[in-house]
Amino acid sequence: MLVLIVAVAAAVEPTAGLELAPFSRADAVQVADGRRTGTGVGEFDGTVWPSMRAFGGAWLSERVGLTGTLGVARLTTTTYVGEAWQSRHVGVFRPGADLRISLLKRSDDRPRPYGLVGLHGTIPSARNVGSSFSPEERDEARRDASVERARLGGAGGRLGVGVDFRVHQHVSAGFLWTGQVHRAVIRTTEAASVTGWVGSEAAFTLAFEWPRRASDEPEER
């Protein structure tokens, strides 16, 4: 994130916007087949990587841009029975970064095609504690939380092409197609499970842009 902040500070054109990927038949199939994690915070549960997500960053030059995404989700459930209590939480922190390469200069009035390559990671957290757990129950709760973290964690990337068009001096609209991959590894003392997902996605894009003013440019000598 520090890199993005520095990039924006020195940018030719800071930008922030939205990607909207409409709900599709593939989403319905995943729900119907029970491919969600059941926690509400997993990569494909629709919270940390929803159908509409925000991005921000900058075009560092007339052709090269760097943008980032950030997804956060956390679910905590606390149960009280008399004097005893039990608290369980699961969460995911999902940072991502995309490099954009434009085929035309950003100042061009024509539709501007670009390529995109991005990386992301899902950093999990999970814990299950209680005031009346026995030593055996505490050990089992730790093991369950460890498995939960392994199930929610992962990494992936995307590669795609898009095009945008300046509909206003400071607003651009377009579309983006990407091929995506996500990989997760679940290890226990008895076995290991590797899950890999590959798919594609099309999305509408809307971006607000702040071209550098002429007065901000260094004077030529």
ZADO-1210 file (C-alpha; in nm, 4 decimals, padded with zeros to 6 digits):
<atoms>
<atom x="00.0000" y="00.0000" z="00.0000" code="MET" pos="1"/>
<atom x="00.2947" y="00.2354" z="00.0674" code="LEU" pos="2"/>
<atom x="00.4002" y="00.1893" z="-00.2947" code="VAL" pos="3"/>
<atom x="00.0540" y="00.2961" z="-00.4106" code="LEU" pos="4"/>
<atom x="00.0588" y="00.6040" z="-00.1867" code="ILE" pos="5"/>
<atom x="00.3970" y="00.7104" z="-00.3232" code="VAL" pos="6"/>
<atom x="00.2754" y="00.6401" z="-00.6767" code="ALA" pos="7"/>
<atom x="-00.0307" y="00.8591" z="-00.6304" code="VAL" pos="8"/>
<atom x="00.1792" y="01.1398" z="-00.4858" code="ALA" pos="9"/>
<atom x="00.4067" y="01.1438" z="-00.7916" code="ALA" pos="10"/>
<atom x="00.1480" y="01.0444" z="-01.0476" code="ALA" pos="11"/>
<atom x="00.0653" y="01.1939" z="-01.3806" code="VAL" pos="12"/>
<atom x="-00.2991" y="01.0968" z="-01.3254" code="GLU" pos="13"/>
<atom x="-00.4406" y="00.9683" z="-00.9939" code="PRO" pos="14"/>
<atom x="-00.7488" y="00.7510" z="-01.0468" code="THR" pos="15"/>
<atom x="-01.0202" y="00.5786" z="-00.8453" code="ALA" pos="16"/>
<atom x="-01.3193" y="00.3838" z="-00.9656" code="GLY" pos="17"/>
<atom x="-01.5427" y="00.0788" z="-00.9676" code="LEU" pos="18"/>
<atom x="-01.5613" y="-00.2570" z="-01.1423" code="GLU" pos="19"/>
<atom x="-01.9056" y="-00.4125" z="-01.1779" code="LEU" pos="20"/>
<atom x="-01.9345" y="-00.7796" z="-01.2762" code="ALA" pos="21"/>
<atom x="-02.3079" y="-00.8628" z="-01.2994" code="PRO" pos="22"/>
<atom x="-02.4387" y="-01.1704" z="-01.1164" code="PHE" pos="23"/>
<atom x="-02.4042" y="-01.4618" z="-01.3596" code="SER" pos="24"/>
<atom x="-02.5188" y="-01.8201" z="-01.4042" code="ARG" pos="25"/>
<atom x="-02.1781" y="-01.9334" z="-01.2753" code="ALA" pos="26"/>
<atom x="-02.2469" y="-01.7547" z="-00.9448" code="ASP" pos="27"/>
<atom x="-02.5813" y="-01.9324" z="-00.9158" code="ALA" pos="28"/>
<atom x="-02.4172" y="-02.2694" z="-00.9855" code="VAL" pos="29"/>
<atom x="-02.1573" y="-02.2126" z="-00.7128" code="GLN" pos="30"/>
<atom x="-02.4316" y="-02.1357" z="-00.4622" code="VAL" pos="31"/>
<atom x="-02.6480" y="-02.4308" z="-00.5708" code="ALA" pos="32"/>
<atom x="-02.3538" y="-02.6752" z="-00.5571" code="ASP" pos="33"/>
<atom x="-02.2480" y="-02.5607" z="-00.2103" code="GLY" pos="34"/>
<atom x="-01.9049" y="-02.4361" z="-00.3164" code="ARG" pos="35"/>
<atom x="-01.9064" y="-02.1503" z="-00.0673" code="ARG" pos="36"/>
<atom x="-01.6977" y="-02.1809" z="00.2480" code="THR" pos="37"/>
<atom x="-01.9935" y="-02.1460" z="00.4806" code="GLY" pos="38"/>
<atom x="-01.8190" y="-01.8668" z="00.6726" code="THR" pos="39"/>
<atom x="-01.9340" y="-01.5731" z="00.4588" code="GLY" pos="40"/>
<atom x="-01.5799" y="-01.4336" z="00.4330" code="VAL" pos="41"/>
<atom x="-01.4102" y="-01.6636" z="00.1789" code="GLY" pos="42"/>
<atom x="-01.2749" y="-01.5648" z="-00.1624" code="GLU" pos="43"/>
<atom x="-01.5906" y="-01.6817" z="-00.3424" code="PHE" pos="44"/>
<atom x="-01.8441" y="-01.5902" z="-00.0727" code="ASP" pos="45"/>
<atom x="-01.9035" y="-01.2472" z="-00.2276" code="GLY" pos="46"/>
<atom x="-01.7769" y="-01.0286" z="00.0581" code="THR" pos="47"/>
<atom x="-01.4040" y="-00.9666" z="00.0135" code="VAL" pos="48"/>
<atom x="-01.4337" y="-00.9855" z="-00.3691" code="TRP" pos="49"/>
<atom x="-01.7921" y="-00.8708" z="-00.4398" code="PRO" pos="50"/>
<atom x="-01.9607" y="-00.8138" z="-00.7742" code="SER" pos="51"/>
<atom x="-01.8987" y="-00.4410" z="-00.7337" code="MET" pos="52"/>
<atom x="-01.5533" y="-00.3505" z="-00.6019" code="ARG" pos="53"/>
<atom x="-01.3524" y="-00.0336" z="-00.5765" code="ALA" pos="54"/>
<atom x="-00.9983" y="00.0314" z="-00.6926" code="PHE" pos="55"/>
<atom x="-00.7587" y="00.3209" z="-00.6619" code="GLY" pos="56"/>
<atom x="-00.4118" y="00.4174" z="-00.7742" code="GLY" pos="57"/>
<atom x="-00.2563" y="00.6195" z="-01.0505" code="ALA" pos="58"/>
<atom x="-00.1410" y="00.6334" z="-01.4086" code="TRP" pos="59"/>
<atom x="00.2321" y="00.6801" z="-01.3527" code="LEU" pos="60"/>
<atom x="00.2870" y="00.7867" z="-01.7114" code="SER" pos="61"/>
<atom x="00.0829" y="00.8256" z="-02.0289" code="GLU" pos="62"/>
<atom x="00.0838" y="00.4459" z="-02.0738" code="ARG" pos="63"/>
<atom x="00.1621" y="00.2759" z="-01.7395" code="VAL" pos="64"/>
<atom x="-00.0718" y="00.2614" z="-01.4411" code="GLY" pos="65"/>
<atom x="-00.0721" y="00.0928" z="-01.0996" code="LEU" pos="66"/>
<atom x="-00.3932" y="00.0357" z="-00.9043" code="THR" pos="67"/>
<atom x="-00.4858" y="-00.1556" z="-00.5920" code="GLY" pos="68"/>
<atom x="-00.7882" y="-00.3225" z="-00.4361" code="THR" pos="69"/>
<atom x="-00.8620" y="-00.4056" z="-00.0734" code="LEU" pos="70"/>
<atom x="-01.1229" y="-00.6412" z="00.0670" code="GLY" pos="71"/>
<atom x="-01.1951" y="-00.6952" z="00.4368" code="VAL" pos="72"/>
<atom x="-01.4494" y="-00.9275" z="00.6005" code="ALA" pos="73"/>
<atom x="-01.4903" y="-01.0501" z="00.9575" code="ARG" pos="74"/>
<atom x="-01.7656" y="-01.2435" z="01.1307" code="LEU" pos="75"/>
<atom x="-01.7763" y="-01.2809" z="01.5102" code="THR" pos="76"/>
<atom x="-02.0323" y="-01.4879" z="01.7018" code="THR" pos="77"/>
<atom x="-02.0446" y="-01.4872" z="02.0818" code="THR" pos="78"/>
<atom x="-02.2783" y="-01.7180" z="02.2738" code="THR" pos="79"/>
<atom x="-02.3684" y="-01.6832" z="02.6423" code="TYR" pos="80"/>
<atom x="-02.5111" y="-01.9666" z="02.8528" code="VAL" pos="81"/>
<atom x="-02.5451" y="-01.8627" z="03.2152" code="GLY" pos="82"/>
<atom x="-02.1998" y="-01.7540" z="03.3357" code="GLU" pos="83"/>
<atom x="-02.0225" y="-01.9282" z="03.0485" code="ALA" pos="84"/>
<atom x="-01.9475" y="-01.7797" z="02.7070" code="TRP" pos="85"/>
<atom x="-01.7982" y="-01.8928" z="02.3789" code="GLN" pos="86"/>
<atom x="-01.6675" y="-01.6643" z="02.1023" code="SER" pos="87"/>
<atom x="-01.5788" y="-01.7632" z="01.7468" code="ARG" pos="88"/>
<atom x="-01.4522" y="-01.5377" z="01.4722" code="HIS" pos="89"/>
<atom x="-01.3382" y="-01.5801" z="01.1129" code="VAL" pos="90"/>
<atom x="-01.2015" y="-01.3090" z="00.8884" code="GLY" pos="91"/>
<atom x="-01.0099" y="-01.2365" z="00.5702" code="VAL" pos="92"/>
<atom x="-00.7906" y="-00.9461" z="00.4619" code="PHE" pos="93"/>
<atom x="-00.7524" y="-00.9392" z="00.0804" code="ARG" pos="94"/>
<atom x="-00.5023" y="-00.6948" z="-00.0749" code="PRO" pos="95"/>
<atom x="-00.4515" y="-00.6870" z="-00.4501" code="GLY" pos="96"/>
<atom x="-00.2493" y="-00.4914" z="-00.7051" code="ALA" pos="97"/>
<atom x="-00.2922" y="-00.4490" z="-01.0820" code="ASP" pos="98"/>
<atom x="-00.0464" y="-00.3219" z="-01.3413" code="LEU" pos="99"/>
<atom x="-00.2159" y="-00.1552" z="-01.6398" code="ARG" pos="100"/>
<atom x="-00.0439" y="-00.0952" z="-01.9730" code="ILE" pos="101"/>
<atom x="-00.2275" y="00.1349" z="-02.2151" code="SER" pos="102"/>
<atom x="-00.1728" y="00.0989" z="-02.5897" code="LEU" pos="103"/>
<atom x="-00.2611" y="00.4641" z="-02.6468" code="LEU" pos="104"/>
<atom x="-00.1639" y="00.7693" z="-02.4466" code="LYS" pos="105"/>
<atom x="-00.4059" y="00.8571" z="-02.1688" code="ARG" pos="106"/>
<atom x="-00.4507" y="01.2017" z="-02.3233" code="SER" pos="107"/>
<atom x="-00.5808" y="01.0453" z="-02.6480" code="ASP" pos="108"/>
<atom x="-00.9488" y="01.1210" z="-02.7191" code="ASP" pos="109"/>
<atom x="-01.0095" y="00.7822" z="-02.8821" code="ARG" pos="110"/>
<atom x="-01.1136" y="00.4649" z="-02.6953" code="PRO" pos="111"/>
<atom x="-00.7980" y="00.3481" z="-02.5151" code="ARG" pos="112"/>
<atom x="-00.7278" y="-00.0279" z="-02.5024" code="PRO" pos="113"/>
<atom x="-00.5050" y="-00.1581" z="-02.2235" code="TYR" pos="114"/>
<atom x="-00.3723" y="-00.4792" z="-02.0768" code="GLY" pos="115"/>
<atom x="-00.3882" y="-00.5745" z="-01.7102" code="LEU" pos="116"/>
<atom x="-00.1935" y="-00.8161" z="-01.4908" code="VAL" pos="117"/>
<atom x="-00.2722" y="-00.8479" z="-01.1211" code="GLY" pos="118"/>
<atom x="-00.1922" y="-01.0415" z="-00.8054" code="LEU" pos="119"/>
<atom x="-00.3889" y="-01.0887" z="-00.4842" code="HIS" pos="120"/>
<atom x="-00.3678" y="-01.2732" z="-00.1543" code="GLY" pos="121"/>
<atom x="-00.6254" y="-01.3755" z="00.1068" code="THR" pos="122"/>
<atom x="-00.4830" y="-01.3453" z="00.4594" code="ILE" pos="123"/>
<atom x="-00.7092" y="-01.5336" z="00.7036" code="PRO" pos="124"/>
<atom x="-00.7791" y="-01.5128" z="01.0737" code="SER" pos="125"/>
<atom x="-00.9826" y="-01.7545" z="01.2866" code="ALA" pos="126"/>
<atom x="-01.0212" y="-01.8202" z="01.6576" code="ARG" pos="127"/>
<atom x="-01.2531" y="-02.0155" z="01.8840" code="ASN" pos="128"/>
<atom x="-01.2337" y="-01.9508" z="02.2593" code="VAL" pos="129"/>
<atom x="-01.4584" y="-02.0112" z="02.5572" code="GLY" pos="130"/>
<atom x="-01.4625" y="-01.9504" z="02.9298" code="SER" pos="131"/>
<atom x="-01.5549" y="-02.3068" z="03.0211" code="SER" pos="132"/>
<atom x="-01.3430" y="-02.5067" z="02.7732" code="PHE" pos="133"/>
<atom x="-01.1620" y="-02.8053" z="02.9149" code="SER" pos="134"/>
<atom x="-00.7962" y="-02.8562" z="02.8101" code="PRO" pos="135"/>
<atom x="-00.9103" y="-03.1097" z="02.5507" code="GLU" pos="136"/>
<atom x="-01.1761" y="-02.8723" z="02.4168" code="GLU" pos="137"/>
<atom x="-00.9202" y="-02.5897" z="02.3924" code="ARG" pos="138"/>
<atom x="-00.6869" y="-02.8122" z="02.1904" code="ASP" pos="139"/>
<atom x="-00.9703" y="-02.9136" z="01.9605" code="GLU" pos="140"/>
<atom x="-01.0756" y="-02.5489" z="01.9182" code="ALA" pos="141"/>
<atom x="-00.7183" y="-02.4538" z="01.8218" code="ARG" pos="142"/>
<atom x="-00.7061" y="-02.7333" z="01.5648" code="ARG" pos="143"/>
<atom x="-01.0421" y="-02.6290" z="01.4186" code="ASP" pos="144"/>
<atom x="-00.9269" y="-02.2657" z="01.3949" code="ALA" pos="145"/>
<atom x="-00.6046" y="-02.3743" z="01.2242" code="SER" pos="146"/>
<atom x="-00.8011" y="-02.5711" z="00.9631" code="VAL" pos="147"/>
<atom x="-01.0357" y="-02.2738" z="00.9149" code="GLU" pos="148"/>
<atom x="-00.7423" y="-02.0394" z="00.8515" code="ARG" pos="149"/>
<atom x="-00.5923" y="-02.2813" z="00.6018" code="ALA" pos="150"/>
<atom x="-00.9264" y="-02.3109" z="00.4210" code="ARG" pos="151"/>
<atom x="-00.9731" y="-01.9326" z="00.3942" code="LEU" pos="152"/>
<atom x="-00.6164" y="-01.8414" z="00.2963" code="GLY" pos="153"/>
<atom x="-00.4831" y="-01.8444" z="-00.0576" code="GLY" pos="154"/>
<atom x="-00.3334" y="-01.6454" z="-00.3420" code="ALA" pos="155"/>
<atom x="-00.3991" y="-01.5832" z="-00.7082" code="GLY" pos="156"/>
<atom x="-00.3927" y="-01.3429" z="-00.9958" code="GLY" pos="157"/>
<atom x="-00.5627" y="-01.2231" z="-01.3089" code="ARG" pos="158"/>
<atom x="-00.4623" y="-01.1363" z="-01.6641" code="LEU" pos="159"/>
<atom x="-00.6832" y="-00.9499" z="-01.9061" code="GLY" pos="160"/>
<atom x="-00.7582" y="-00.6732" z="-02.1522" code="VAL" pos="161"/>
<atom x="-00.9915" y="-00.3781" z="-02.1409" code="GLY" pos="162"/>
<atom x="-01.0843" y="-00.0530" z="-02.3079" code="VAL" pos="163"/>
<atom x="-01.2026" y="00.2768" z="-02.1680" code="ASP" pos="164"/>
<atom x="-01.3268" y="00.6050" z="-02.3122" code="PHE" pos="165"/>
<atom x="-01.3260" y="00.9487" z="-02.1569" code="ARG" pos="166"/>
<atom x="-01.6946" y="01.0446" z="-02.1307" code="VAL" pos="167"/>
<atom x="-01.6082" y="01.3595" z="-01.9368" code="HIS" pos="168"/>
<atom x="-01.2905" y="01.5519" z="-01.8685" code="GLN" pos="169"/>
<atom x="-01.2472" y="01.3609" z="-01.5420" code="HIS" pos="170"/>
<atom x="-01.4581" y="01.0450" z="-01.5946" code="VAL" pos="171"/>
<atom x="-01.3871" y="00.7339" z="-01.8024" code="SER" pos="172"/>
<atom x="-01.6123" y="00.4351" z="-01.8682" code="ALA" pos="173"/>
<atom x="-01.5357" y="00.1011" z="-02.0299" code="GLY" pos="174"/>
<atom x="-01.5203" y="-00.2739" z="-01.9882" code="PHE" pos="175"/>
<atom x="-01.2627" y="-00.5278" z="-01.8729" code="LEU" pos="176"/>
<atom x="-01.2209" y="-00.9003" z="-01.9419" code="TRP" pos="177"/>
<atom x="-00.9878" y="-01.1084" z="-01.7260" code="THR" pos="178"/>
<atom x="-00.8827" y="-01.4671" z="-01.6839" code="GLY" pos="179"/>
<atom x="-00.8476" y="-01.5418" z="-01.3127" code="GLN" pos="180"/>
<atom x="-00.6791" y="-01.8028" z="-01.0942" code="VAL" pos="181"/>
<atom x="-00.6961" y="-01.8696" z="-00.7207" code="HIS" pos="182"/>
<atom x="-00.5109" y="-02.1412" z="-00.5276" code="ARG" pos="183"/>
<atom x="-00.5498" y="-02.2597" z="-00.1691" code="ALA" pos="184"/>
<atom x="-00.3662" y="-02.5319" z="00.0240" code="VAL" pos="185"/>
<atom x="-00.5182" y="-02.7004" z="00.3306" code="ILE" pos="186"/>
<atom x="-00.2745" y="-02.9036" z="00.5424" code="ARG" pos="187"/>
<atom x="-00.3564" y="-03.1125" z="00.8470" code="THR" pos="188"/>
<atom x="-00.1491" y="-03.3635" z="01.0403" code="THR" pos="189"/>
<atom x="-00.3040" y="-03.6432" z="00.8349" code="GLU" pos="190"/>
<atom x="-00.3287" y="-03.5029" z="00.4818" code="ALA" pos="191"/>
<atom x="-00.3040" y="-03.2044" z="00.2502" code="ALA" pos="192"/>
<atom x="-00.5611" y="-03.0716" z="00.0041" code="SER" pos="193"/>
<atom x="-00.4856" y="-02.8331" z="-00.2833" code="VAL" pos="194"/>
<atom x="-00.7682" y="-02.6417" z="-00.4484" code="THR" pos="195"/>
<atom x="-00.7140" y="-02.4513" z="-00.7705" code="GLY" pos="196"/>
<atom x="-00.9766" y="-02.2439" z="-00.9493" code="TRP" pos="197"/>
<atom x="-00.9456" y="-02.0975" z="-01.3004" code="VAL" pos="198"/>
<atom x="-01.2157" y="-01.8899" z="-01.4659" code="GLY" pos="199"/>
<atom x="-01.2929" y="-01.5736" z="-01.6592" code="SER" pos="200"/>
<atom x="-01.4926" y="-01.2624" z="-01.5864" code="GLU" pos="201"/>
<atom x="-01.6227" y="-00.9589" z="-01.7750" code="ALA" pos="202"/>
<atom x="-01.6912" y="-00.6322" z="-01.5937" code="ALA" pos="203"/>
<atom x="-01.8006" y="-00.2757" z="-01.6590" code="PHE" pos="204"/>
<atom x="-01.5621" y="-00.0080" z="-01.5334" code="THR" pos="205"/>
<atom x="-01.6103" y="00.3503" z="-01.4233" code="LEU" pos="206"/>
<atom x="-01.3134" y="00.5628" z="-01.3195" code="ALA" pos="207"/>
<atom x="-01.2634" y="00.9162" z="-01.1930" code="PHE" pos="208"/>
<atom x="-00.9373" y="01.0729" z="-01.3021" code="GLU" pos="209"/>
<atom x="-00.7415" y="01.3810" z="-01.1990" code="TRP" pos="210"/>
<atom x="-00.5067" y="01.4834" z="-01.4816" code="PRO" pos="211"/>
<atom x="-00.2166" y="01.6934" z="-01.3614" code="ARG" pos="212"/>
<atom x="-00.2768" y="02.0632" z="-01.4196" code="ARG" pos="213"/>
<atom x="-00.0518" y="02.2509" z="-01.6554" code="ALA" pos="214"/>
<atom x="00.0611" y="02.4693" z="-01.3629" code="SER" pos="215"/>
<atom x="00.1910" y="02.1560" z="-01.1858" code="ASP" pos="216"/>
<atom x="00.4231" y="02.0617" z="-01.4710" code="GLU" pos="217"/>
<atom x="00.7898" y="02.1612" z="-01.4392" code="PRO" pos="218"/>
<atom x="00.8835" y="02.4605" z="-01.6491" code="GLU" pos="219"/>
<atom x="01.1022" y="02.3964" z="-01.9496" code="GLU" pos="220"/>
<atom x="01.4322" y="02.5806" z="-01.9567" code="ARG" pos="221"/>
</atoms>
